[in-house]
Amino acid sequence: MKAIFKYTLMSLLGVAMFSACSEDRLETTPSTAVATGEMTKSSSSAIAAIDGIYRFLYVTGYTSGWYHEEAGLCSINLAADLMGEDHIQAKSGSGWFYYDYKYDVKGDYSHNAGRPYGVWNFFYTIIANANYVVAAEETMEGDPSDVNYVVGQAYALRAFSYFMLAQWYARTLVGHESEPCVPIYTEPTTKDTKGKPRETVAKVYEQIDADMDKAISLLSATSRERDSKSHLGLAEVYGLKARIAQVEEKWNDALTAATNAITEANKEGVEIASVSQFAGLNNVAAPNVMWGMKIISDQSEMYASFFTHMDKDMGKYGASAPQQITRSLYAKMGEKDARLAWWNPEDAGNGDNGYQQEKFKFSNYQTWEGDYIFMRIEEMYLVKAEAECMLGNDATAQQTLNALIQTRDKNYECTKTGKDLGTLTSDKTNSLREEIIIQRRIELWGEFGRIYDIRRLHQGFSRTAEDGHPAAAIDSDFEDPESYKWVMVIPQSEFDGNENMDISTDQNPFD
């Protein structure tokens, strides 16, 4: 039985948008992608199609339910952050994100909503539409520079989507290369397209790497400046390649990509910013933002936005289910560290738990505005430092790390060496790499997705009451770095609609 799907193209505020509306089957293989026909005949219309994909990265409600947990990419990364050890949601509030934090979402696999279906649907929607743009590369009319610009982004978006799917639905690459990952679709699909089997983790990463290299080649060949920070330019694609190379443990590639990302970003005027220059993490115009989405008042998702869940001062979900940092991670900052302002240890609502976050704030409470930020240049310095460390260049890694962290704490000075990590993230080795990771944990708290790093580092972790975690979130299973606990199960609807996947042999473990 083949999957049955329906895609529609809408226009919101003059911007093309993709909306996937499945009829009781998952849209791994959609019947009618929006980026067909006239949408990809010329570079100008293809750019409108790409705009629609970017719109999908921040709109709310991309499944049939769980609306408040679906504020685009930020919500997926928030769930991944709550799955780690540094981020506390001590109260359930209305229930949003609380079950991600408690690792109690796999039971939703039978629904056309919830985390198992939502993440799968989200990234395959992007892939399906990117495939139509990619397929039109040779026939697309228009200035060659414009064609390279739009098709290069489509390759990058497809690579990014497979990268995220691999991180959610399989164990990390190194050590698990031959294990099953996700199906790969690289051609336009219709309602008659036959569903494909799961490919190995190694095969998925081969596809990711090929797409990233193609994206870099095309974007290097365009003279067109990107339309806005919502679009992926050459710097941002190098940034994504750096993230991927970290997971692949290809440290020369990670170093080259991070260095190139910094160089290209600097050309656009993007540079490390002081904490005061990007307060609230809500403005894509901040000098350190590489990639993010400008949210105007008419496009704000109000109650279902990322900031509604984070910002306690709005008085909504961020107040009923406050987001907190653990006490031990907070204590790792020096007394002069400007990032201390991102959390409030004196907040009356802290209780016996962690410290209230003040890092993410609405830019305008009356209009529910706040931009979504997906990549900052500071991350690239952290990737660069880790790659240098892993390549044995401790002195250079120290310089890179110090150059960044001294913009947060002028008294900071790292002289550590070595790359040893503990079995658990709380085990101390006092190595340089451990220090770099600690600074990542602080700098990227709430915005990157901590569990992604824990997985690639092959570490277990612990949650303790002393650190502020409630009893409901403490589980000894976190200590096993090979655990399937943080590998998401595949939604039932994929098995119902894909004859090449059998739930008895292809489903991920539930425990």
C-alpha positions as CSV (number, residue, x, y, z in Angstrom):
1,M,0.0,0.0,0.0
2,K,1.5,3.3,-1.0
3,A,1.5,6.5,1.0
4,I,-1.3,8.9,0.3
5,F,-0.4,12.6,0.6
6,K,-1.4,16.0,-0.3
7,Y,0.6,19.2,-0.5
8,T,-0.7,22.7,-0.9
9,L,0.9,26.0,-1.7
10,M,-0.3,29.0,0.2
11,S,0.7,32.7,0.2
12,L,1.1,34.3,3.6
13,L,2.0,38.0,3.6
14,G,3.4,37.6,0.1
15,V,5.7,34.8,1.0
16,A,5.3,31.3,-0.5
17,M,4.8,28.7,2.2
18,F,4.6,24.9,2.1
19,S,2.0,23.1,4.1
20,A,1.9,19.4,4.4
21,C,-1.5,17.9,5.0
22,S,-1.4,14.2,5.1
23,E,-4.6,12.1,4.8
24,D,-3.7,9.5,7.5
25,R,-0.3,8.7,6.0
26,L,3.1,10.2,6.5
27,E,4.5,12.4,3.7
28,T,7.9,10.8,3.2
29,T,6.8,10.5,-0.4
30,P,4.3,13.3,-1.2
31,S,1.9,13.2,-4.0
32,T,2.3,16.7,-5.3
33,A,5.2,18.9,-4.1
34,V,4.7,22.6,-4.3
35,A,7.9,23.3,-6.1
36,T,6.8,21.9,-9.4
37,G,6.1,23.3,-12.9
38,E,6.1,27.0,-12.9
39,M,7.6,27.1,-9.4
40,T,11.0,25.8,-10.7
41,K,10.9,26.8,-14.3
42,S,12.9,30.0,-13.7
43,S,15.3,31.1,-11.0
44,S,13.0,33.8,-9.8
45,S,10.1,31.4,-9.2
46,A,12.4,28.9,-7.6
47,I,13.6,31.5,-5.2
48,A,10.0,31.9,-4.2
49,A,9.8,28.2,-3.6
50,I,13.0,28.3,-1.4
51,D,11.4,31.2,0.5
52,G,8.5,28.8,1.3
53,I,10.9,26.2,2.7
54,Y,12.5,28.8,5.0
55,R,9.0,29.9,6.1
56,F,8.4,26.4,7.2
57,L,11.4,26.6,9.5
58,Y,9.5,29.0,11.8
59,V,5.8,28.5,11.3
60,T,3.8,26.7,14.0
61,G,1.6,23.6,13.7
62,Y,3.2,21.4,11.0
63,T,1.2,18.3,12.1
64,S,-2.4,17.7,13.1
65,G,-1.9,18.5,16.8
66,W,0.7,19.4,19.4
67,Y,0.5,23.0,18.1
68,H,2.3,24.7,20.9
69,E,5.3,22.4,20.6
70,E,5.8,23.1,16.9
71,A,7.4,26.6,16.5
72,G,9.6,25.3,13.8
73,L,13.3,24.4,14.1
74,C,13.6,26.2,17.5
75,S,11.1,23.9,19.1
76,I,12.9,20.8,17.8
77,N,16.2,22.1,19.2
78,L,14.5,23.0,22.5
79,A,13.3,19.5,22.9
80,A,16.9,18.2,22.2
81,D,18.3,20.6,24.8
82,L,15.8,19.4,27.4
83,M,16.9,15.8,26.7
84,G,20.3,16.6,28.1
85,E,21.6,17.3,31.6
86,D,22.0,21.1,31.7
87,H,18.4,22.2,31.0
88,I,15.6,21.9,33.6
89,Q,11.9,22.1,33.2
90,A,10.9,21.5,36.8
91,K,7.1,22.0,36.3
92,S,4.8,20.5,33.7
93,G,2.8,23.6,33.2
94,S,0.4,22.8,30.4
95,G,2.5,19.8,29.5
96,W,4.4,21.3,26.5
97,F,8.0,20.0,26.3
98,Y,7.7,18.4,29.7
99,Y,7.5,14.9,28.2
100,D,10.5,15.5,26.1
101,Y,12.4,16.4,29.3
102,K,11.0,13.2,31.0
103,Y,11.7,11.0,27.9
104,D,8.0,10.1,27.7
105,V,7.1,10.8,24.1
106,K,7.8,7.5,22.2
107,G,4.2,6.4,23.0
108,D,3.0,9.0,20.6
109,Y,4.4,7.1,17.6
110,S,0.9,5.9,16.6
111,H,-0.4,9.5,16.3
112,N,-0.1,11.9,13.4
113,A,1.2,14.4,15.9
114,G,3.7,14.4,18.7
115,R,7.5,14.2,18.6
116,P,8.0,10.9,16.7
117,Y,5.8,12.0,13.8
118,G,6.5,15.7,14.1
119,V,10.3,15.6,13.6
120,W,10.0,13.0,10.8
121,N,7.3,15.0,9.0
122,F,9.1,18.3,9.5
123,F,12.3,17.3,7.8
124,Y,10.9,15.1,5.1
125,T,8.6,18.0,4.1
126,I,11.7,20.1,3.6
127,I,13.4,17.3,1.7
128,A,10.5,16.7,-0.6
129,N,10.3,20.3,-1.7
130,A,14.1,20.8,-1.9
131,N,14.2,17.8,-4.3
132,Y,12.0,19.6,-6.8
133,V,14.4,22.6,-6.8
134,V,17.4,20.3,-7.1
135,A,15.9,18.4,-10.0
136,A,15.4,21.6,-12.0
137,E,19.0,22.6,-11.8
138,E,19.8,21.8,-15.5
139,T,16.6,23.2,-17.0
140,M,16.0,26.3,-14.8
141,E,15.9,29.5,-16.7
142,G,17.6,32.7,-15.5
143,D,20.9,34.2,-14.7
144,P,23.4,31.4,-13.9
145,S,24.4,33.2,-10.7
146,D,20.8,33.2,-9.6
147,V,20.4,29.5,-10.5
148,N,23.5,28.6,-8.5
149,Y,22.1,30.7,-5.6
150,V,18.8,29.0,-5.3
151,V,19.9,25.4,-6.2
152,G,22.8,25.6,-3.8
153,Q,20.5,26.4,-1.0
154,A,18.2,23.5,-1.9
155,Y,21.1,21.1,-1.6
156,A,22.1,22.6,1.7
157,L,18.6,22.4,3.1
158,R,18.3,18.7,2.0
159,A,21.7,17.9,3.6
160,F,20.7,19.7,6.8
161,S,17.4,17.8,7.0
162,Y,19.0,14.4,6.6
163,F,21.6,15.4,9.2
164,M,18.9,16.2,11.7
165,L,16.9,13.0,10.9
166,A,20.0,11.0,11.4
167,Q,20.6,12.6,14.8
168,W,17.0,11.9,15.9
169,Y,16.3,8.4,14.4
170,A,19.6,6.6,14.7
171,R,22.6,6.3,17.0
172,T,25.6,8.5,16.2
173,L,27.7,7.8,13.1
174,V,31.1,6.7,14.5
175,G,30.7,3.2,15.9
176,H,27.3,2.6,14.4
177,E,28.0,3.1,10.7
178,S,26.2,-0.1,9.6
179,E,23.1,0.4,11.7
180,P,19.8,1.5,10.1
181,C,19.1,5.2,9.7
182,V,16.4,6.7,7.5
183,P,15.2,6.3,3.9
184,I,16.9,8.5,1.3
185,Y,14.9,10.3,-1.4
186,T,16.8,12.5,-3.9
187,E,14.3,12.7,-6.7
188,P,10.9,14.4,-7.0
189,T,8.2,12.2,-5.6
190,T,4.5,11.7,-6.3
191,K,1.7,9.8,-4.7
192,D,2.7,6.8,-6.7
193,T,6.3,6.9,-5.5
194,K,7.2,3.6,-3.8
195,G,8.5,4.0,-0.3
196,K,12.1,3.2,0.3
197,P,13.8,1.1,3.0
198,R,16.0,2.5,5.7
199,E,19.6,3.1,4.6
200,T,22.6,2.7,6.9
201,V,23.9,5.5,9.0
202,A,27.0,5.6,6.9
203,K,25.0,5.8,3.6
204,V,22.9,8.7,4.9
205,Y,26.1,10.6,5.9
206,E,27.5,9.9,2.4
207,Q,24.5,11.6,1.0
208,I,24.8,14.5,3.4
209,D,28.4,15.0,2.5
210,A,27.7,14.9,-1.2
211,D,24.9,17.5,-0.9
212,M,27.0,19.8,1.3
213,D,29.9,19.7,-1.2
214,K,27.5,20.5,-4.0
215,A,26.0,23.3,-2.1
216,I,29.4,24.8,-1.4
217,S,30.4,24.5,-5.0
218,L,27.2,26.2,-6.3
219,L,27.2,29.0,-3.7
220,S,30.9,29.7,-4.3
221,A,30.0,30.2,-8.0
222,T,27.3,32.8,-7.4
223,S,27.9,36.6,-7.3
224,R,24.5,37.2,-5.8
225,E,24.3,38.3,-2.2
226,R,21.9,36.4,-0.1
227,D,18.5,38.0,0.2
228,S,18.5,38.1,4.0
229,K,19.9,36.3,7.0
230,S,16.9,33.9,6.7
231,H,18.7,32.4,3.6
232,L,21.7,30.1,3.7
233,G,24.8,31.8,2.2
234,L,28.3,30.4,1.8
235,A,29.2,31.2,5.4
236,E,26.2,29.4,6.8
237,V,26.7,26.3,4.6
238,Y,30.3,26.1,5.8
239,G,28.8,26.4,9.3
240,L,26.5,23.4,8.7
241,K,29.4,21.5,7.2
242,A,31.4,22.2,10.4
243,R,28.6,20.8,12.5
244,I,28.4,17.7,10.4
245,A,32.1,17.1,10.4
246,Q,32.1,17.2,14.2
247,V,29.6,14.3,14.3
248,E,31.6,12.5,11.7
249,E,34.8,13.1,13.8
250,K,36.5,14.4,10.6
251,W,38.5,17.1,12.4
252,N,40.5,18.4,9.5
253,D,37.2,19.0,7.7
254,A,35.7,20.6,10.8
255,L,38.6,22.9,11.2
256,T,38.5,24.0,7.5
257,A,34.8,24.4,7.5
258,A,34.7,26.4,10.7
259,T,37.6,28.6,9.6
260,N,35.9,29.2,6.2
261,A,32.6,30.0,8.0
262,I,34.3,32.6,10.1
263,T,36.1,34.1,7.1
264,E,33.0,34.3,4.9
265,A,30.8,35.6,7.8
266,N,33.4,38.4,8.5
267,K,33.0,39.5,4.9
268,E,29.4,40.2,5.6
269,G,30.2,42.1,8.8
270,V,29.3,39.2,11.1
271,E,31.6,39.0,14.1
272,I,31.8,38.0,17.8
273,A,29.5,40.2,19.8
274,S,29.5,41.1,23.5
275,V,26.6,39.7,25.5
276,S,25.0,43.1,25.7
277,Q,25.0,43.4,21.9
278,F,22.6,40.5,21.5
279,A,20.5,40.6,24.7
280,G,17.4,38.4,24.5
281,L,18.7,36.5,21.5
282,N,15.8,37.9,19.6
283,N,17.3,40.0,16.8
284,V,18.7,38.7,13.6
285,A,20.3,42.1,13.0
286,A,22.7,41.5,15.9
287,P,26.3,41.6,14.7
288,N,27.0,37.9,15.6
289,V,24.0,36.3,13.9
290,M,24.8,34.2,10.8
291,W,21.4,32.5,10.2
292,G,18.0,33.3,11.6
293,M,14.5,34.2,10.8
294,K,13.1,37.8,11.1
295,I,9.7,37.5,12.8
296,I,7.3,40.4,12.1
297,S,4.2,41.1,14.2
298,D,1.8,39.7,11.6
299,Q,3.8,36.4,11.5
300,S,4.3,35.9,15.2
301,E,2.8,32.7,16.5
302,M,1.7,34.3,19.8
303,Y,1.0,31.6,22.4
304,A,2.7,28.9,20.3
305,S,6.0,30.7,19.8
306,F,9.4,29.6,21.0
307,F,9.7,32.7,23.3
308,T,6.3,32.0,24.9
309,H,7.8,28.9,26.3
310,M,11.1,30.5,27.3
311,D,10.3,34.0,28.5
312,K,8.7,34.0,32.0
313,D,7.9,37.7,31.9
314,M,5.2,37.2,29.2
315,G,3.3,35.3,31.9
316,K,2.4,32.3,29.7
317,Y,4.0,28.9,29.5
318,G,7.5,30.3,30.4
319,A,5.9,31.2,33.7
320,S,3.9,28.1,34.4
321,A,6.8,25.8,33.3
322,P,9.9,27.8,33.8
323,Q,13.1,26.9,31.9
324,Q,16.2,26.7,34.1
325,I,19.9,26.0,34.0
326,T,21.4,23.5,36.4
327,R,23.3,24.8,39.4
328,S,26.5,23.1,38.5
329,L,26.8,24.5,35.0
330,Y,26.0,28.0,36.2
331,A,28.8,27.6,38.8
332,K,31.3,26.9,36.0
333,M,31.3,30.6,35.0
334,G,33.7,33.1,36.5
335,E,32.3,35.8,38.7
336,K,33.0,38.4,36.0
337,D,31.4,36.4,33.2
338,A,28.8,38.5,31.4
339,R,26.8,35.4,30.6
340,L,25.8,35.2,34.3
341,A,23.1,37.7,33.2
342,W,21.4,34.9,31.2
343,W,20.1,33.3,34.4
344,N,18.7,34.5,37.7
345,P,19.7,32.5,40.8
346,E,17.6,34.8,42.9
347,D,14.3,34.3,41.1
348,A,11.5,33.6,43.6
349,G,10.3,30.7,41.4
350,N,13.5,28.7,41.5
351,G,12.6,26.7,44.5
352,D,14.8,23.7,44.9
353,N,15.4,23.4,41.2
354,G,17.8,25.3,38.9
355,Y,18.1,29.0,38.0
356,Q,15.5,30.8,35.9
357,Q,16.6,31.6,32.3
358,E,16.8,35.2,31.2
359,K,18.7,34.5,28.0
360,F,15.7,34.4,25.6
361,K,13.3,37.3,25.7
362,F,10.6,38.7,23.5
363,S,11.7,41.8,21.7
364,N,8.2,43.2,21.9
365,Y,5.6,41.9,24.4
366,Q,2.7,43.8,22.8
367,T,3.2,42.2,19.4
368,W,4.7,38.9,20.5
369,E,7.8,39.6,18.4
370,G,11.2,37.9,18.7
371,D,13.4,36.6,15.9
372,Y,14.5,33.0,15.7
373,I,18.3,32.5,15.6
374,F,19.7,29.3,14.2
375,M,23.4,30.0,14.0
376,R,25.8,32.4,15.7
377,I,29.5,33.0,14.8
378,E,30.5,32.1,18.3
379,E,29.6,28.5,17.6
380,M,32.2,28.4,14.8
381,Y,35.0,29.5,17.1
382,L,34.0,26.7,19.5
383,V,34.1,24.2,16.6
384,K,37.4,25.5,15.5
385,A,38.9,25.2,19.0
386,E,37.7,21.7,19.4
387,A,39.0,20.6,16.0
388,E,42.4,22.2,16.7
389,C,42.5,20.3,20.0
390,M,41.6,17.0,18.4
391,L,44.3,17.5,15.8
392,G,46.9,18.0,18.6
393,N,47.2,21.8,18.2
394,D,46.7,22.6,21.9
395,A,48.3,26.1,21.8
396,T,46.2,27.2,18.8
397,A,43.1,25.8,20.4
398,Q,43.8,27.7,23.6
399,Q,44.2,30.9,21.6
400,T,40.9,30.3,19.7
401,L,39.0,29.6,22.9
402,N,40.6,32.5,24.8
403,A,39.8,34.9,22.0
404,L,36.1,34.0,22.3
405,I,35.6,33.6,26.1
406,Q,37.6,36.7,27.0
407,T,34.8,38.7,25.3
408,R,32.5,37.2,28.0
409,D,35.0,37.3,30.9
410,K,38.2,39.4,30.5
411,N,39.8,37.4,33.3
412,Y,39.4,34.1,31.5
413,E,42.6,32.2,30.5
414,C,42.7,28.6,29.5
415,T,46.1,26.8,29.6
416,K,44.7,23.2,29.7
417,T,45.9,20.6,27.3
418,G,44.7,17.2,26.1
419,K,41.5,15.7,24.8
420,D,40.4,13.2,27.4
421,L,36.7,13.1,28.3
422,G,35.0,11.3,31.2
423,T,32.7,8.4,30.8
424,L,29.9,10.7,32.1
425,T,29.7,14.3,31.3
426,S,30.1,15.1,35.0
427,D,33.4,13.1,35.3
428,K,36.3,15.5,35.4
429,T,39.5,15.1,33.4
430,N,40.6,18.8,33.3
431,S,41.5,18.4,29.7
432,L,41.4,21.2,27.1
433,R,38.7,19.5,25.1
434,E,36.6,19.1,28.3
435,E,37.0,22.9,28.8
436,I,35.9,23.7,25.3
437,I,32.8,21.5,25.7
438,I,32.0,23.2,29.0
439,Q,32.1,26.6,27.2
440,R,29.9,25.2,24.4
441,R,27.4,24.1,27.1
442,I,27.2,27.6,28.6
443,E,27.4,29.6,25.3
444,L,24.8,27.5,23.4
445,W,22.5,26.6,26.3
446,G,18.9,26.5,25.0
447,E,19.7,27.1,21.4
448,F,21.7,24.2,20.0
449,G,20.3,21.0,21.4
450,R,22.6,19.5,24.1
451,I,21.7,15.9,23.3
452,Y,23.3,16.2,19.9
453,D,26.7,16.9,21.5
454,I,26.3,14.2,24.1
455,R,25.6,11.6,21.4
456,R,28.6,12.5,19.2
457,L,30.9,12.6,22.3
458,H,29.9,9.0,23.3
459,Q,29.3,10.1,26.9
460,G,26.6,9.2,29.4
461,F,25.2,11.7,31.7
462,S,23.5,12.0,35.1
463,R,20.7,14.2,36.4
464,T,20.7,14.8,40.2
465,A,18.4,16.4,42.7
466,E,21.4,18.4,44.0
467,D,21.7,20.0,40.6
468,G,18.0,21.0,40.6
469,H,16.4,18.2,38.6
470,P,13.0,17.0,39.8
471,A,12.6,13.3,40.7
472,A,10.4,12.7,37.7
473,A,13.3,13.5,35.4
474,I,16.1,11.4,37.1
475,D,16.9,8.1,35.4
476,S,20.0,5.9,35.6
477,D,19.6,4.9,32.0
478,F,21.1,8.2,30.9
479,E,24.5,6.9,32.0
480,D,24.8,4.4,29.1
481,P,26.4,6.2,26.1
482,E,25.1,3.4,23.8
483,S,21.5,3.9,25.0
484,Y,18.6,3.9,22.5
485,K,16.8,6.0,25.1
486,W,17.5,9.2,23.1
487,V,16.9,7.6,19.7
488,M,13.4,8.5,18.5
489,V,11.0,5.8,17.4
490,I,9.6,5.9,13.8
491,P,6.0,6.9,13.5
492,Q,3.4,4.2,12.8
493,S,2.1,6.1,9.7
494,E,5.5,5.5,8.0
495,F,5.0,1.8,8.3
496,D,1.4,2.0,7.2
497,G,2.4,3.8,4.0
498,N,5.8,2.3,3.1
499,E,5.8,-1.2,1.9
500,N,9.6,-1.4,2.2
501,M,9.5,-0.8,6.0
502,D,8.3,-3.5,8.4
503,I,7.6,-2.4,12.0
504,S,8.7,-5.8,13.3
505,T,12.2,-5.3,12.0
506,D,12.6,-1.6,11.2
507,Q,11.3,0.1,14.4
508,N,13.8,1.5,16.8
509,P,13.8,0.2,20.4
510,F,11.3,1.9,22.7
511,D,13.6,1.6,25.8
